[in-house]
Amino acid sequence: MAKRKLTDLNFISSDWIINNLLFFLFLGFLGTIYIANAHYAERNVREIQVLQKEIKNLRWEFMSIQADNMYQSKRSEIYEKVRRDGLRSSSEKVKKIVVDR
């Protein structure tokens, strides 16, 4: 058997291709899986970026609502709201009720 050179075109014959057909199919399958995995990873990255923007907006909205709630619950603000409804603070001393058992 003579040595074969890689530049010799007879090296790649139809018998050789048929004998290695399963290997070529396996390489094609691996290539397809590789491309699909890359697309899946890019889609996940885009989805993560969208969710991060949404989280940032929701955090700002939460902080705004929390600050407004803290302002509305100040004693002076509550006093103004109650006064508009016709209620006023008592000028009498606080009375303590004691119950004997």
C-alpha positions in Angstrom: 0.0 0.0 0.0 1.5 3.3 -1.1 1.6 6.4 1.1 -1.2 8.8 0.4 -0.7 12.5 0.2 -3.2 14.9 1.4 -3.0 16.9 -1.8 -3.9 13.8 -3.8 -7.6 14.1 -4.9 -8.0 10.4 -5.1 -7.7 10.4 -1.3 -11.3 11.7 -1.0 -13.2 9.0 -2.8 -16.9 8.1 -2.7 -16.1 5.1 -0.5 -14.3 7.2 2.0 -17.2 9.6 2.2 -19.8 6.9 2.6 -17.7 5.2 5.3 -17.5 8.5 7.2 -21.1 9.6 6.6 -22.2 9.1 10.2 -19.3 11.2 11.4 -20.3 14.0 9.0 -23.9 13.8 10.1 -22.7 14.0 13.7 -20.6 17.1 12.9 -23.6 18.7 11.3 -25.8 17.9 14.3 -23.2 19.4 16.6 -23.0 22.6 14.5 -26.8 22.9 14.6 -26.9 22.5 18.4 -24.1 25.1 18.7 -26.0 27.7 16.6 -29.3 27.0 18.4 -27.5 27.4 21.8 -26.0 30.8 20.7 -29.5 32.1 19.6 -31.0 30.8 22.9 -28.3 32.6 24.9 -28.8 35.9 23.0 -32.5 35.8 23.5 -32.0 35.2 27.3 -29.6 38.2 27.5 -32.1 40.4 25.8 -34.9 39.2 28.1 -32.7 39.8 31.2 -32.0 43.4 30.0 -35.7 44.1 29.5 -36.4 42.7 33.0 -33.6 44.8 34.5 -35.1 48.0 33.0 -38.5 47.0 34.4 -37.1 46.4 37.8 -35.4 49.7 37.8 -38.6 51.5 36.8 -40.6 49.6 39.5 -38.0 50.4 42.1 -38.3 54.2 41.3 -42.0 54.0 41.4 -41.9 52.2 44.8 -39.5 54.8 46.2 -41.7 57.6 45.0 -44.8 56.1 46.5 -43.0 55.3 49.8 -41.8 58.9 50.0 -45.3 60.2 49.3 -46.7 57.9 51.9 -44.2 59.0 54.5 -45.0 62.7 53.8 -48.8 62.0 54.0 -48.4 60.2 57.4 -46.7 63.2 59.1 -48.5 64.5 62.1 -49.0 67.9 60.6 -50.5 66.5 57.4 -52.8 64.2 59.3 -53.9 67.1 61.4 -54.8 69.2 58.3 -56.8 66.3 56.8 -58.7 65.7 60.0 -59.4 69.5 60.5 -61.0 69.7 57.0 -63.4 66.9 58.1 -64.5 69.0 61.1 -62.6 67.2 63.8 -60.4 69.1 66.2 -58.1 68.2 69.0 -59.5 68.2 72.5 -58.5 71.0 74.9 -59.3 68.9 77.9 -56.9 66.7 79.8 -56.8 63.1 78.9 -58.9 61.0 81.3 -57.8 57.6 82.4 -60.5 54.9 82.9 -59.6 52.2 85.5 -61.7 49.0 85.7 -61.5 46.8 88.8 -61.9 43.1 88.3 
